[in-house]
Amino acid sequence: MSNSLNENIEGKIVLLEDGKAVYCESGFGCYDFTVGSALCGVTVPDEQTVKTSGHSVVRILEDWELKRVGLPPLEEFKTQLAMGRMPKIRNLDI
Protein backbone atom coordinates (compact mmCIF):
# COMPACT_ATOMS: atom_id res chain seq x y z
CA MET A 1 0.00 0.00 0.00
CA SER A 2 1.58 3.26 -1.13
CA ASN A 3 -0.79 5.68 0.63
CA SER A 4 -3.07 5.41 3.63
CA LEU A 5 -6.21 5.50 1.47
CA ASN A 6 -5.04 2.69 -0.82
CA GLU A 7 -6.31 4.49 -3.92
CA ASN A 8 -5.07 6.68 -6.78
CA ILE A 9 -4.75 10.26 -5.48
CA GLU A 10 -2.75 11.86 -8.31
CA GLY A 11 -4.42 15.12 -9.37
CA LYS A 12 -6.47 15.36 -6.17
CA ILE A 13 -6.29 17.64 -3.16
CA VAL A 14 -5.75 15.73 0.06
CA LEU A 15 -5.59 16.60 3.73
CA LEU A 16 -2.42 15.49 5.53
CA GLU A 17 -2.07 14.54 9.19
CA ASP A 18 -0.42 17.90 9.92
CA GLY A 19 -3.50 19.75 8.62
CA LYS A 20 -1.98 20.88 5.32
CA ALA A 21 -3.90 20.57 2.08
CA VAL A 22 -1.77 19.27 -0.79
CA TYR A 23 -2.46 18.99 -4.51
CA CYS A 24 -0.86 15.62 -5.36
CA GLU A 25 1.27 15.74 -8.50
CA SER A 26 3.54 12.71 -8.55
CA GLY A 27 5.39 10.04 -6.62
CA PHE A 28 4.80 6.41 -5.79
CA GLY A 29 2.54 7.53 -2.93
CA CYS A 30 -0.03 8.78 -5.44
CA TYR A 31 -0.94 5.28 -6.53
CA ASP A 32 -2.44 2.21 -4.94
CA PHE A 33 -0.35 -0.27 -6.95
CA THR A 34 3.22 0.82 -6.16
CA VAL A 35 5.66 -0.20 -3.46
CA GLY A 36 7.10 3.24 -2.57
CA SER A 37 5.23 5.86 -0.62
CA ALA A 38 6.84 9.22 -1.55
CA LEU A 39 4.21 11.80 -2.42
CA CYS A 40 5.10 15.05 -4.21
CA GLY A 41 2.86 18.03 -4.68
CA VAL A 42 2.18 21.63 -3.78
CA THR A 43 0.52 22.96 -0.68
CA VAL A 44 -2.75 24.82 -1.09
CA PRO A 45 -2.86 27.83 -1.10
CA ASP A 46 0.78 28.88 -0.59
CA GLU A 47 2.25 26.77 -3.45
CA GLN A 48 5.11 25.33 -1.43
CA THR A 49 6.63 22.23 -2.98
CA VAL A 50 6.25 19.32 -0.60
CA LYS A 51 7.51 15.76 -0.50
CA THR A 52 5.95 13.59 2.16
CA SER A 53 4.82 10.05 2.78
CA GLY A 54 1.61 8.81 1.22
CA HIS A 55 0.90 7.31 4.63
CA SER A 56 0.36 10.82 6.05
CA VAL A 57 -2.76 11.31 3.90
CA VAL A 58 -5.92 11.51 6.01
CA ARG A 59 -8.50 11.89 3.24
CA ILE A 60 -9.33 13.39 -0.13
CA LEU A 61 -11.00 16.78 0.06
CA GLU A 62 -14.38 16.85 -1.68
CA ASP A 63 -15.64 19.67 -3.92
CA TRP A 64 -18.07 20.89 -1.25
CA GLU A 65 -15.16 21.25 1.20
CA LEU A 66 -13.11 23.15 -1.36
CA LYS A 67 -16.06 25.48 -1.96
CA ARG A 68 -16.46 26.03 1.78
CA VAL A 69 -12.94 27.47 2.01
CA GLY A 70 -13.25 29.52 -1.16
CA LEU A 71 -11.64 27.19 -3.71
CA PRO A 72 -13.24 26.15 -6.99
CA PRO A 73 -14.22 22.55 -7.73
CA LEU A 74 -11.26 20.25 -8.41
CA GLU A 75 -11.47 20.33 -12.22
CA GLU A 76 -11.57 24.14 -12.29
CA PHE A 77 -8.77 24.24 -9.72
CA LYS A 78 -6.58 22.08 -12.00
CA THR A 79 -7.32 24.35 -14.97
CA GLN A 80 -6.34 27.46 -13.02
CA LEU A 81 -3.20 25.77 -11.71
CA ALA A 82 -2.18 24.75 -15.25
CA MET A 83 -2.53 28.38 -16.30
CA GLY A 84 -0.19 29.42 -13.48
CA ARG A 85 -2.83 30.82 -11.16
CA MET A 86 -3.16 29.27 -7.73
CA PRO A 87 -6.75 29.87 -6.62
CA LYS A 88 -7.01 32.02 -3.51
CA ILE A 89 -8.41 30.59 -0.31
CA ARG A 90 -10.25 32.28 2.53
CA ASN A 91 -9.41 29.99 5.45
CA LEU A 92 -8.32 26.38 5.50
CA ASP A 93 -10.44 25.30 8.41
CA ILE A 94 -11.53 21.85 7.29
N, C-alpha and C positions, 0 to 999 in steps of 0.2 A: 504494500500500500504506500503510495507516494505522497498522499496528503490525507489529512484527518477525515475528509468527507468521502474519500474513495470514489471520486468522480472527476471528470474533466472540468477544470476551472479556468482554462486559458480564455482570455477575453472577457472575464467576469470580474466584478468588484466584490472582494471578500472582506470580512472583518477578521482581524487577527486577535490573538489572545491579549495583546497589549493595548487593544482598543483602536488601532490604526486601521483605516480602510485602504486597501491596496487593489489597484487594477492589475491583474495578473497578465504578464506578457509572455513569459517563457520559463523554461526550466523543467526538470523532471518532475518537480512537485506539482506541476499543472495537470498532470495526467494520472489516470487511475491504473495504467498498465505498465508503468516504469518502476525500476528498482530505486533510483535516487529520489531525494526529496527536496532538492534546492528549488526555490521559487523566486523568480525575478519579476519585478514590476515597478510601478510608481505609486507613491502614496497619494491619496486624494484628500485634500485639494492642493497640497503644497508641491507636488511633482518631484519629490525626492526619490531617487533611485534606491530601491531596496532589494536585498537578497536575504531571504529567510528560509526557514524550513516549512515545507508544506504541512507539517504536523502542527504548526501554530495557527492554522486556519480554523476559525470557530464556525463560520457559516457564510453562505453566499448572500449578499444583500439583494433584496428584491426591489423591483421598480418602485413600489409604493414607499419603501424606505428611502430610496434615493430622492424621490419627490419631496418627502417630508423634510429633508435637510437642504432642499433647494437645488438638487441635481436633476438633470433630465433623465428620461428612461435610458437604459443601457445602450441600446442601438444608437440613439442620438448622441449619447456621451462618447461612444467610439468614433462617430463621425467628427465631432468637434475636436477630439484628441488627435485624430489623423490630420486635421487641418491646422494643428499647432495651437489650439485654444483649449486650455484646461478649464472646464466649466467651474464657475464660482460656487461656493457652498456657504450657507448661512451658519450652520452649527452642526458639527458631527456629534450629535447626542443620540446615538442609536441604542 
